[in-house]
Amino acid sequence: MRRAAFLPFACFLLFACAPPAPEAGNNQAASPPPQPALAAETSLEGVTNLDVQYYEVSGNSLFEIRRALNRVRPRDPNDGLGVDALSSWYIAWRWPGNADGGCDLARAEIRFSARIRMPRLVETAATPAAVRQRWRAYAAALQRHEAKHIRHAWDNRNLVLTAIRASSCANASRDAQAAIATLARHDIDYDRQTRHGATEGAHFP
């Protein structure tokens, strides 16, 4: 019996978080003190293929830090606005062909991966304690917000697999895309309801 190669397909979703600030990733030179990666409280335990990236900002006042954020933070590829953090998740799928030249959707597989890009403050001896405290509260709230985007997609990723297996060879990719669109609508609604996390404390200052 001929063993057919798996046929790969994929979809990539990206969401910008933290509301745009006035003024409108890059790593800057410096060796910041170690800061923890996403904490356990962000509820990302068990999520595989997660890449957390940081871009650095500096400043000894809230105004200086906000200005640094506005200068080097990433841009939302959807509308071009500067945002403080970006979450993206990626679902790839594949299935083998069969001896008749068709496809075996019962053996379809999916693969999930995700990335979060976050700001990190380069703290120095001159950074006031009150500024550090405010930054850390902000960063924790931003992390929690980003984590909820990834967590929802991860927990519901099998909607894509179910859609594929219930479909036909001709329509499986289309139905997978429709399932992904459902996941994406949740992210859009969540950002709208929270104003990109602002109502959850993800605003600076």
N, CA, C and O of each residue as an XYZ file, in Angstrom:
820
protein
N       0.849     -1.200      0.000
C       0.000      0.000      0.000
C       0.883      1.247      0.000
O       1.799      1.363      0.813
N       0.612      2.155     -0.889
C       1.426      3.374     -0.991
C       1.173      4.276      0.204
O       0.025      4.484      0.596
N       2.225      4.804      0.776
C       2.110      5.755      1.885
C       2.260      7.164      1.332
O       3.343      7.556      0.899
N       1.189      7.911      1.348
C       1.207      9.250      0.758
C       1.821     10.256      1.717
O       1.746     10.093      2.934
N       2.421     11.280      1.169
C       2.982     12.352      1.991
C       1.860     13.208      2.565
O       0.803     13.360      1.954
N       2.105     13.762      3.743
C       1.147     14.681      4.338
C       1.162     15.996      3.570
O       2.213     16.462      3.132
N       0.005     16.574      3.415
C      -0.123     17.844      2.710
C      -0.296     18.959      3.734
O      -1.290     18.950      4.461
N       0.624     19.919      3.826
C       0.563     20.943      4.876
C      -0.226     22.184      4.460
O      -0.184     22.617      3.308
N      -0.938     22.733      5.425
C      -1.633     24.009      5.268
C      -1.493     24.757      6.584
O      -1.147     24.151      7.599
N      -1.753     26.052      6.591
C      -1.591     26.795      7.837
C      -2.359     28.099      7.808
O      -2.751     28.606      6.757
N      -2.560     28.629      9.029
C      -3.160     29.948      9.158
C      -2.497     30.659     10.329
O      -2.213     30.045     11.357
N      -2.249     31.964     10.166
C      -1.531     32.754     11.160
C      -2.407     33.931     11.580
O      -2.886     34.684     10.732
N      -2.617     34.093     12.894
C      -3.418     35.194     13.421
C      -2.566     36.033     14.353
O      -1.795     35.496     15.148
N      -2.703     37.354     14.259
C      -1.911     38.242     15.097
C      -2.805     39.332     15.656
O      -3.610     39.926     14.940
N      -2.646     39.590     16.982
C      -3.473     40.579     17.655
C      -2.602     41.550     18.419
O      -1.656     41.154     19.100
N      -2.927     42.819     18.302
C      -2.199     43.871     18.996
C      -2.912     44.218     20.285
O      -4.136     44.348     20.306
N      -2.159     44.368     21.357
C      -2.759     44.663     22.636
C      -2.071     45.835     23.309
O      -0.926     46.175     23.012
N      -2.786     46.419     24.196
C      -2.452     47.658     24.878
C      -2.852     48.795     23.955
O      -2.375     48.866     22.823
N      -3.718     49.684     24.418
C      -4.259     50.712     23.542
C      -3.177     51.652     23.037
O      -2.234     51.949     23.771
N      -3.288     52.132     21.794
C      -2.300     53.069     21.272
C      -2.235     54.324     22.129
O      -3.259     54.851     22.564
N      -1.011     54.794     22.365
C      -0.824     56.018     23.140
C      -0.445     57.144     22.196
O      -0.132     56.880     21.035
N      -0.461     58.376     22.645
C      -0.053     59.485     21.784
C       1.368     59.283     21.265
O       2.174     58.623     21.920
N       1.671     59.821     20.143
C       2.941     59.695     19.427
C       3.022     58.368     18.736
O       3.400     57.265     19.130
N       2.669     58.694     17.870
C       3.214     57.871     17.017
C       3.921     59.019     16.246
O       4.624     58.764     15.268
N      10.554     44.461     16.353
C      11.014     44.963     17.663
C      12.478     44.738     17.750
O      13.305     43.901     17.387
N      12.421     45.965     18.453
C      13.861     46.062     18.364
C      14.465     45.949     19.748
O      13.919     46.479     20.716
N      15.584     45.263     19.843
C      16.320     45.188     21.093
C      17.345     46.297     21.107
O      18.028     46.539     20.111
N      17.453     46.980     22.252
C      18.450     48.017     22.395
C      19.649     47.458     23.150
O      19.527     46.482     23.890
N      20.799     48.078     22.959
C      21.973     47.640     23.669
C      21.796     47.889     25.150
O      21.230     48.909     25.541
N      22.263     46.991     25.967
C      22.227     47.070     27.430
C      22.026     45.673     27.950
O      21.524     44.800     27.241
N      22.413     45.462     29.176
C      22.219     44.179     29.826
C      21.320     44.403     31.022
O      21.813     44.686     32.114
N      20.010     44.283     30.847
C      19.098     44.553     31.942
C      19.194     43.491     33.006
O      19.588     42.362     32.711
N      18.844     43.816     34.236
C      18.817     42.798     35.275
C      17.803     41.748     34.916
O      16.806     42.046     34.260
N      18.043     40.500     35.341
C      17.112     39.431     34.998
C      15.694     39.783     35.444
O      15.483     40.264     36.557
N      14.736     39.538     34.567
C      13.341     39.713     34.906
C      12.621     38.422     34.566
O      12.981     37.760     33.593
N      11.623     38.051     35.335
C      10.971     36.774     35.098
C      10.228     36.768     33.774
O       9.712     37.793     33.328
N      10.183     35.609     33.161
C       9.348     35.446     31.976
C       7.907     35.391     32.448
O       7.623     35.673     33.612
N       6.999     35.033     31.560
C       5.597     35.019     31.932
C       5.394     34.149     33.165
O       5.804     32.989     33.199
N       4.763     34.723     34.164
C       4.578     34.033     35.432
C       3.495     32.978     35.328
O       2.699     32.974     34.389
N       3.475     32.080     36.311
C       2.490     31.006     36.323
C       1.075     31.553     36.334
O       0.159     30.929     35.799
N       0.893     32.724     36.945
C      -0.441     33.286     37.051
C      -1.041     33.636     35.698
O      -2.247     33.859     35.600
N      -0.229     33.687     34.667
C      -0.767     34.012     33.362
C      -1.458     32.818     32.719
O      -1.987     32.937     31.613
N      -1.465     31.661     33.394
C      -2.230     30.498     32.954
C      -1.836     29.988     31.581
O      -2.696     29.635     30.774
N      -0.547     29.949     31.315
C      -0.084     29.402     30.048
C       0.594     28.046     30.213
O       1.247     27.555     29.293
N       0.436     27.451     31.377
C       1.015     26.126     31.582
C       0.433     25.149     30.564
O      -0.773     25.119     30.320
N       1.311     24.366     29.987
C       0.860     23.343     29.058
C       0.806     23.787     27.613
O       0.700     22.944     26.723
N       0.875     25.079     27.349
C       0.855     25.562     25.969
C       2.212     25.275     25.333
O       3.245     25.729     25.826
N       2.202     24.539     24.264
C       3.455     24.169     23.615
C       3.812     25.163     22.513
O       2.966     25.907     22.017
N       5.082     25.150     22.151
C       5.577     25.992     21.052
C       5.237     27.466     21.266
O       4.794     28.158     20.349
N       5.452     27.927     22.491
C       5.214     29.329     22.833
C       6.538     30.066     22.922
O       7.436     29.658     23.659
N       6.654     31.136     22.181
C       7.877     31.946     22.150
C       7.548     33.324     22.729
O       6.719     34.050     22.182
N       8.200     33.679     23.836
C       8.011     34.993     24.445
C       9.240     35.840     24.128
O      10.361     35.481     24.489
N       9.025     36.951     23.460
C      10.106     37.842     23.065
C       9.930     39.182     23.773
O       8.812     39.592     24.085
N      11.047     39.853     24.018
C      11.022     41.148     24.696
C      11.753     42.198     23.880
O      12.754     41.907     23.225
N      11.246     43.413     23.925
C      11.993     44.556     23.430
C      12.198     45.490     24.620
O      11.335     45.586     25.493
N      13.327     46.171     24.655
C      13.730     46.913     25.839
C      13.409     48.398     25.735
O      13.528     49.008     24.672
N      13.002     48.956     26.860
C      12.787     50.398     26.977
C      13.490     50.872     28.242
O      13.754     50.079     29.146
N      13.790     52.158     28.305
C      14.470     52.698     29.482
C      13.903     54.062     29.807
O      13.237     54.694     28.987
N      14.180     54.501     31.017
C      13.707     55.799     31.472
C      13.600     55.796     32.982
O      13.407     54.747     33.597
N      13.726     56.987     33.588
C      13.654     57.097     35.038
C      12.401     57.823     35.510
O      12.278     58.161     36.688
N      11.477     58.062     34.592
C      10.195     58.653     34.963
C       9.121     58.013     34.103
O       9.419     57.415     33.069
N       7.884     58.136     34.526
C       6.781     57.574     33.749
C       6.754     58.177     32.346
O       6.518     57.470     31.366
N       6.995     59.472     32.255
C       6.971     60.144     30.958
C       8.084     59.614     30.053
O       7.845     59.336     28.877
N       9.291     59.472     30.590
C      10.411     58.985     29.790
C      10.153     57.571     29.276
O      10.461     57.247     28.129
N       9.588     56.746     30.137
C       9.324     55.363     29.732
C       8.236     55.313     28.669
O       8.333     54.559     27.701
N       7.183     56.137     28.862
C       6.118     56.157     27.864
C       6.655     56.620     26.515
O       6.283     56.081     25.472
N       7.523     57.613     26.542
C       8.109     58.112     25.306
C       8.963     57.031     24.647
O       8.935     56.876     23.426
N       9.726     56.277     25.457
C      10.543     55.193     24.914
C       9.667     54.094     24.315
O       9.988     53.541     23.263
N       8.574     53.786     24.982
C       7.641     52.792     24.443
C       7.122     53.218     23.076
O       7.105     52.433     22.128
N       6.701     54.470     22.994
C       6.145     54.964     21.741
C       7.164     54.938     20.605
O       6.808     54.803     19.434
N       8.432     55.071     20.972
C       9.478     55.143     19.958
C       9.850     53.772     19.398
O      10.116     53.656     18.202
N       9.875     52.741     20.227
C      10.421     51.455     19.782
C       9.413     50.307     19.788
O       9.749     49.199     19.371
N       8.220     50.543     20.240
C       7.252     49.447     20.316
C       6.844     48.992     18.916
O       7.002     49.728     17.942
N       6.328     47.790     18.830
C       5.926     47.263     17.517
C       4.672     47.944     16.990
O       3.996     48.682     17.707
N       4.381     47.686     15.742
C       3.174     48.224     15.117
C       2.217     47.082     14.770
O       2.620     45.983     14.388
N       0.963     47.393     14.921
C      -0.077     46.442     14.553
C      -0.105     46.338     13.029
O      -0.375     47.334     12.358
N       0.163     45.167     12.471
C       0.168     45.050     11.013
C      -1.212     45.236     10.398
O      -1.331     45.444      9.190
N      -2.258     45.163     11.221
C      -3.609     45.311     10.691
C      -3.968     46.765     10.405
O      -4.619     47.061      9.402
N      -3.540     47.686     11.296
C      -3.899     49.089     11.083
C      -2.710     50.035     11.141
O      -2.872     51.242     10.960
N      -1.509     49.502     11.393
C      -0.314     50.316     11.385
C      -0.068     51.131     12.641
O       0.901     51.888     12.706
N      -0.936     50.988     13.649
C      -0.774     51.755     14.881
C       0.275     51.131     15.791
O       0.450     49.913     15.809
N       0.972     51.980     16.548
C       1.912     51.486     17.532
C       1.174     50.880     18.715
O       0.201     51.458     19.197
N       1.621     49.729     19.187
C       1.013     49.037     20.325
C       2.117     48.532     21.241
O       3.246     48.316     20.801
N       1.794     48.346     22.504
C       2.817     47.956     23.470
C       3.150     46.468     23.418
O       4.262     46.073     23.769
N       2.207     45.642     22.988
C       2.451     44.200     22.951
C       1.700     43.575     21.787
O       0.691     44.100     21.318
N       2.215     42.448     21.336
C       1.587     41.702     20.250
C       1.477     40.240     20.631
O       2.431     39.652     21.140
N       0.328     39.658     20.389
C       0.139     38.222     20.560
C      -0.194     37.628     19.201
O      -0.982     38.196     18.446
N       0.392     36.510     18.896
C       0.060     35.826     17.658
C      -0.024     34.334     17.918
O       0.718     33.793     18.739
N      -0.916     33.684     17.227
C      -0.983     32.227     17.292
C      -1.134     31.671     15.888
O      -1.662     32.314     14.981
N      -0.655     30.470     15.753
C      -0.481     29.880     14.430
C      -0.956     28.442     14.493
O      -0.503     27.678     15.345
N      -1.858     28.062     13.606
C      -2.338     26.684     13.545
C      -2.051     26.139     12.149
O      -2.546     26.663     11.151
N      -1.258     25.098     12.097
C      -0.970     24.416     10.836
C      -1.705     23.087     10.835
O      -1.880     22.471     11.886
N      -2.129     22.648      9.676
C      -2.797     21.353      9.599
C      -2.296     20.588      8.381
O      -1.783     21.160      7.419
N      -2.461     19.297      8.462
C      -2.051     18.444      7.357
C      -2.826     17.136      7.423
O      -3.343     16.755      8.473
N      -2.895     16.458      6.285
C      -3.512     15.146      6.229
C      -2.837     14.341      5.134
O      -2.283     14.916      4.197
N      -2.875     13.012      5.239
C      -2.255     12.186      4.197
C      -3.218     11.948      3.042
O      -4.437     12.014      3.198
N      -2.651     11.676      1.905
C      -3.464     11.224      0.791
C      -3.779      9.753      0.946
O      -3.244      9.093      1.837
N      -4.629      9.240      0.104
C      -4.923      7.820      0.146
C      -4.611      7.181     -1.214
O      -4.203      7.858     -2.157
N      -4.811      5.881     -1.285
C      -4.427      5.142     -2.489
C      -5.233      5.547     -3.708
O      -4.805      5.321     -4.839
N      -6.393      6.140     -3.489
C      -7.255      6.541     -4.605
C      -6.958      7.954     -5.101
O      -7.644      8.465     -5.986
N      -5.947      8.570     -4.533
C      -5.607      9.919     -4.936
C      -6.391     10.992     -4.204
O      -6.283     12.175     -4.526
N      -7.184     10.581     -3.217
C      -7.954     11.533     -2.432
C      -7.224     11.900     -1.155
O      -5.998     12.017     -1.158
N      -7.949     12.084     -0.065
C      -7.321     12.453      1.204
C      -7.932     11.636      2.327
O      -9.062     11.157      2.230
N      -7.168     11.490      3.382
C      -7.623     10.741      4.556
C      -7.791     11.731      5.704
O      -6.886     11.897      6.521
N      -8.941     12.383      5.767
C      -9.160     13.418      6.777
C      -9.260     12.851      8.182
O      -9.063     13.583      9.153
N      -9.559     11.581      8.313
C      -9.617     10.970      9.638
C      -8.242     10.968     10.299
O      -8.132     10.858     11.520
N      -7.207     11.089      9.493
C      -5.841     11.104     10.022
C      -5.236     12.509      9.978
O      -4.020     12.676     10.073
N      -6.083     13.489      9.837
C      -5.592     14.872      9.840
C      -4.942     15.201     11.172
O      -5.316     14.650     12.208
N      -3.973     16.098     11.142
C      -3.269     16.539     12.344
C      -3.182     18.060     12.330
O      -3.201     18.686     11.271
N      -3.086     18.644     13.525
C      -2.855     20.083     13.624
C      -1.639     20.331     14.506
O      -1.261     19.496     15.329
N      -1.043     21.489     14.314
C       0.094     21.901     15.149
C      -0.109     23.361     15.536
O      -0.365     24.214     14.687
N       0.010     23.630     16.823
C      -0.215     24.970     17.364
C       1.115     25.589     17.773
O       1.966     24.913     18.351
N       1.291     26.862     17.476
C       2.427     27.616     18.005
C       1.970     29.044     18.250
O       0.986     29.498     17.667
N       2.680     29.741     19.106
C       2.265     31.096     19.471
C       3.476     31.925     19.849
O       4.537     31.402     20.190
N       3.284     33.249     19.777
C       4.350     34.175     20.164
C       3.737     35.376     20.868
O       2.687     35.879     20.469
N       4.401     35.818     21.907
C       4.020     37.044     22.605
C       5.237     37.964     22.599
O       6.340     37.554     22.961
N       5.027     39.191     22.193
C       6.104     40.189     22.218
C       5.751     41.242     23.245
O       4.703     41.882     23.156
N       6.627     41.421     24.223
C       6.362     42.265     25.374
C       7.473     43.293     25.572
O       8.613     43.062     25.169
N       7.145     44.426     26.192
C       8.193     45.382     26.563
C       8.870     44.970     27.875
O       8.250     44.322     28.719
N      10.124     45.342     28.039
C      10.851     45.082     29.280
C      11.629     46.333     29.655
O      12.381     46.873     28.843
N      11.448     46.783     30.862
C      12.123     47.986     31.345
C      13.545     47.658     31.778
O      13.769     46.718     32.540
N      14.497     48.435     31.290
C      15.884     48.313     31.738
C      16.003     49.137     33.019
O      16.126     50.361     32.967
N      15.968     48.477     34.142
C      16.036     49.164     35.430
C      17.488     49.443     35.803
O      18.369     48.616     35.568
N      17.725     50.601     36.379
C      19.050     50.971     36.847
C      18.935     51.464     38.291
O      17.839     51.548     38.845
N      20.067     51.784     38.880
C      20.054     52.291     40.250
C      19.320     53.621     40.342
O      18.846     54.001     41.413
N      19.225     54.331     39.213
C      18.560     55.638     39.213
C      17.045     55.539     39.005
O      16.342     56.546     39.087
N      16.547     54.342     38.740
C      15.110     54.188     38.528
C      14.389     54.265     39.869
O      14.614     53.404     40.720
N      13.542     55.249     40.091
C      12.846     55.383     41.381
C      12.001     54.157     41.699
O      11.451     53.516     40.803
N      11.907     53.848     42.971
C      11.144     52.683     43.403
C       9.690     52.775     42.962
O       9.100     51.769     42.567
N       9.106     53.961     43.024
C       7.707     54.119     42.633
C       7.517     53.834     41.145
O       6.496     53.274     40.746
N       8.490     54.216     40.328
C       8.408     53.954     38.890
C       8.523     52.457     38.625
O       7.794     51.908     37.799
N       9.449     51.797     39.333
C       9.576     50.342     39.172
C       8.282     49.643     39.542
O       7.837     48.727     38.850
N       7.691     50.075     40.624
C       6.454     49.443     41.089
C       5.332     49.618     40.064
O       4.594     48.677     39.773
N       5.214     50.826     39.524
C       4.172     51.065     38.531
C       4.415     50.245     37.279
O       3.476     49.686     36.711
N       5.667     50.167     36.841
C       5.984     49.386     35.655
C       5.649     47.912     35.865
O       5.047     47.280     34.997
N       6.033     47.371     37.000
C       5.815     45.950     37.235
C       4.326     45.611     37.306
O       3.909     44.541     36.862
N       3.535     46.514     37.860
C       2.090     46.295     37.893
C       1.531     46.308     36.468
O       0.680     45.492     36.114
N       2.023     47.243     35.665
C       1.589     47.327     34.274
C       2.000     46.083     33.492
O       1.185     45.498     32.779
N       3.250     45.684     33.623
C       3.741     44.531     32.880
C       2.980     43.266     33.255
O       2.687     42.437     32.393
N       2.659     43.116     34.534
C       1.906     41.935     34.967
C       0.507     41.928     34.362
O       0.023     40.883     33.925
N      -0.143     43.087     34.333
C      -1.480     43.167     33.743
C      -1.419     42.907     32.242
O      -2.293     42.238     31.692
N      -0.399     43.430     31.583
C      -0.250     43.220     30.150
C       0.004     41.747     29.843
O      -0.539     41.205     28.880
N       0.823     41.110     30.658
C       1.094     39.684     30.480
C      -0.186     38.865     30.621
O      -0.445     37.958     29.831
N      -0.979     39.195     31.634
C      -2.218     38.447     31.840
C      -3.153     38.595     30.654
O      -3.795     37.635     30.228
N      -3.221     39.814     30.125
C      -4.098     40.050     28.982
C      -3.627     39.263     27.761
O      -4.426     38.607     27.093
N      -2.331     39.333     27.476
C      -1.800     38.601     26.326
C      -2.015     37.103     26.485
O      -2.352     36.406     25.528
N      -1.815     36.618     27.708
C      -1.961     35.186     27.964
C      -3.377     34.707     27.685
O      -3.578     33.581     27.228
N      -4.357     35.559     27.958
C      -5.742     35.148     27.708
C      -6.011     34.957     26.226
O      -6.788     34.082     25.844
N      -5.375     35.768     25.385
C      -5.503     35.557     23.941
C      -4.983     34.167     23.556
O      -5.656     33.410     22.856
N      -3.778     33.850     24.026
C      -3.154     32.578     23.661
C      -3.900     31.409     24.283
O      -4.112     30.385     23.633
N      -4.295     31.559     25.532
C      -4.975     30.478     26.236
C      -6.268     30.079     25.534
O      -6.562     28.893     25.390
N      -7.036     31.073     25.099
C      -8.305     30.758     24.435
C      -8.066     29.997     23.137
O      -8.745     29.008     22.861
N      -7.107     30.453     22.343
C      -6.817     29.769     21.082
C      -6.325     28.345     21.342
O      -6.730     27.407     20.655
N      -5.456     28.192     22.331
C      -4.920     26.864     22.663
C      -6.035     25.928     23.130
O      -6.131     24.792     22.667
N      -6.864     26.401     24.035
C      -7.907     25.538     24.591
C      -8.940     25.126     23.556
O      -9.599     24.097     23.702
N      -9.081     25.940     22.500
C     -10.105     25.665     21.497
C      -9.531     25.269     20.144
O     -10.242     25.274     19.139
N      -8.258     24.931     20.116
C      -7.596     24.599     18.853
C      -8.221     23.402     18.156
O      -8.199     23.321     16.928
N      -8.781     22.467     18.927
C      -9.334     21.274     18.308
C     -10.616     21.538     17.526
O     -11.114     20.654     16.829
N     -11.156     22.767     17.641
C     -12.268     23.130     16.757
C     -11.836     23.043     15.299
O     -12.624     22.691     14.421
N     -10.580     23.367     15.061
C     -10.043     23.311     13.702
C      -9.949     21.858     13.239
O     -10.335     21.537     12.116
N      -9.441     20.990     14.095
C      -9.305     19.580     13.740
C     -10.674     18.945     13.524
O     -10.862     18.168     12.588
N     -11.623     19.275     14.386
C     -12.975     18.735     14.233
C     -13.589     19.173     12.916
O     -14.234     18.379     12.231
N     -13.388     20.439     12.559
C     -13.937     20.950     11.295
C     -13.329     20.225     10.100
O     -14.032     19.908      9.140
N     -12.037     19.964     10.156
C     -11.373     19.270      9.055
C     -11.910     17.856      8.910
O     -12.256     17.426      7.809
N     -11.980     17.138     10.017
C     -12.380     15.728      9.958
C     -13.842     15.556      9.564
O     -14.229     14.499      9.065
N     -14.655     16.587      9.783
C     -16.067     16.513      9.405
C     -16.299     17.006      7.979
O     -17.434     17.009      7.503
N     -15.254     17.415      7.307
C     -15.378     18.033      5.997
C     -15.084     17.043      4.874
O     -15.087     15.828      5.074
N     -14.834     17.586      3.705
C     -14.479     16.801      2.525
C     -13.112     17.252      2.049
O     -12.604     18.285      2.485
N     -12.516     16.476      1.153
C     -11.194     16.845      0.647
C     -11.222     18.225     -0.004
O     -10.280     19.006      0.128
N     -12.305     18.509     -0.701
C     -12.387     19.785     -1.421
C     -12.583     20.961     -0.488
O     -12.166     22.077     -0.801
N     -13.217     20.728      0.664
C     -13.618     21.840      1.524
C     -12.892     21.892      2.863
O     -13.154     22.789      3.664
N     -11.995     20.961      3.121
C     -11.389     20.868      4.452
C     -10.622     22.126      4.834
O     -10.734     22.600      5.964
N      -9.850     22.668      3.910
C      -9.092     23.875      4.234
C     -10.028     25.055      4.471
O      -9.811     25.856      5.379
N     -11.065     25.155      3.653
C     -12.039     26.230      3.839
C     -12.702     26.128      5.211
O     -12.883     27.137      5.892
N     -13.065     24.908      5.616
C     -13.736     24.738      6.897
C     -12.774     24.957      8.061
O     -13.180     25.425      9.125
N     -11.504     24.619      7.862
C     -10.501     24.917      8.892
C     -10.376     26.429      9.063
O     -10.294     26.922     10.188
N     -10.360     27.161      7.958
C     -10.276     28.620      8.017
C     -11.493     29.212      8.723
O     -11.372     30.187      9.464
N     -12.659     28.624      8.493
C     -13.864     29.118      9.152
C     -13.780     28.901     10.657
O     -14.209     29.756     11.431
N     -13.234     27.768     11.077
C     -13.068     27.516     12.504
C     -12.086     28.500     13.118
O     -12.293     28.977     14.234
N     -11.022     28.803     12.394
C     -10.047     29.778     12.870
C     -10.673     31.165     12.960
O     -10.380     31.922     13.886
N     -11.528     31.496     12.007
C     -12.201     32.799     12.043
C     -13.053     32.932     13.295
O     -13.168     34.020     13.859
N     -13.653     31.824     13.735
C     -14.438     31.843     14.964
C     -13.547     32.147     16.164
O     -13.918     32.940     17.030
N     -12.374     31.522     16.219
C     -11.423     31.805     17.295
C     -10.964     33.258     17.235
O     -10.829     33.916     18.266
N     -10.729     33.744     16.044
C     -10.249     35.117     15.892
C     -11.300     36.130     16.329
O     -10.961     37.168     16.898
N     -12.555     35.843     16.074
C     -13.613     36.777     16.487
C     -13.642     36.936     18.001
O     -13.924     38.018     18.516
N     -13.349     35.854     18.705
C     -13.294     35.956     20.173
C     -12.216     36.939     20.587
O     -12.441     37.770     21.466
N     -11.048     36.856     19.964
C      -9.948     37.760     20.306
C     -10.322     39.215     20.028
O     -10.032     40.107     20.826
N     -10.962     39.436     18.901
C     -11.365     40.796     18.540
C     -12.386     41.331     19.543
O     -12.297     42.477     19.983
N     -13.351     40.492     19.896
C     -14.369     40.915     20.861
C     -13.761     41.160     22.238
O     -14.137     42.102     22.935
N     -12.822     40.306     22.621
C     -12.167     40.458     23.917
C     -11.406     41.783     23.994
O     -11.464     42.477     25.009
N     -10.696     42.129     22.927
C      -9.980     43.407     22.908
C     -10.938     44.589     22.912
O     -10.672     45.618     23.533
N     -12.038     44.431     22.222
C     -13.019     45.522     22.199
C     -13.616     45.730     23.598
O     -13.774     46.863     24.051
N     -13.939     44.641     24.263
C     -14.562     44.734     25.583
C     -13.614     45.297     26.631
O     -14.039     46.015     27.536
N     -12.338     44.976     26.513
C     -11.358     45.408     27.515
C     -10.542     46.614     27.057
O      -9.644     47.067     27.767
N     -10.852     47.128     25.880
C     -10.053     48.209     25.282
C      -8.584     47.803     25.237
O      -7.703     48.517     25.716
N      -8.352     46.642     24.652
C      -6.997     46.088     24.515
C      -6.317     45.926     25.872
O      -5.108     46.124     25.999
N      -7.097     45.568     26.873
C      -6.533     45.296     28.190
C      -6.537     46.472     29.137
O      -6.180     46.313     30.304
N      -6.931     47.652     28.678
C      -6.879     48.841     29.525
C      -7.786     48.681     30.749
O      -7.416     49.107     31.843
N      -8.958     48.078     30.586
C      -9.861     47.908     31.712
C      -9.362     46.852     32.684
O      -9.904     46.708     33.779
N      -8.324     46.105     32.287
C      -7.731     45.084     33.149
C      -6.418     45.586     33.759
O      -5.668     44.808     34.348
N      -6.147     46.864     33.620
C      -4.929     47.430     34.190
C      -3.759     47.514     33.238
O      -2.677     47.951     33.631
N      -3.948     47.103     31.991
C      -2.843     47.122     31.024
C      -2.761     48.465     30.319
O      -3.005     48.569     29.117
N      -2.412     49.496     31.091
C      -2.180     50.834     30.526
C      -1.028     51.472     31.278
O      -0.842     51.239     32.472
N      -0.259     52.278     30.566
C       0.909     52.929     31.189
C       1.034     54.344     30.657
O       0.982     54.541     29.443
N       1.201     55.373     31.553
C       1.115     55.163     33.009
C      -0.324     55.058     33.454
O      -0.592     54.881     34.643
